[in-house]
Amino acid sequence: MALYITDECINCDVCEPECPNEAIFQGDEIYEITTELCTECVGHYDEPQCVEVCPVDCCLPDPNHEESEDELRAKYEALTA
């Protein structure tokens, strides 16, 4: 599934440059993730990089956008084609 950033985000700017799909952007109040671009780093890394670098653990699986590993890989392939 795609990830999302909770309102616990402290706007530390650490996650945005780590996203290989440029899915993370500065929203009105906190950073946000564009669901259509988030592959949980499938195809790039073994673990989602935003989760790895977030100091407050606010990057979580989005229950509203569940995707299988195969769906995430297909999204990665479409984005990098």
Secondary structure as UniProt FT lines:
FT   STRAND          3..5
FT   TURN            7..8
FT   HELIX           16..18
FT   TURN            20..21
FT   STRAND          24..26
FT   STRAND          31..33
FT   TURN            35..37
FT   TURN            40..44
FT   HELIX           49..53
FT   TURN            55..56
FT   STRAND          59..61
FT   TURN            63..64
FT   HELIX           69..80
//
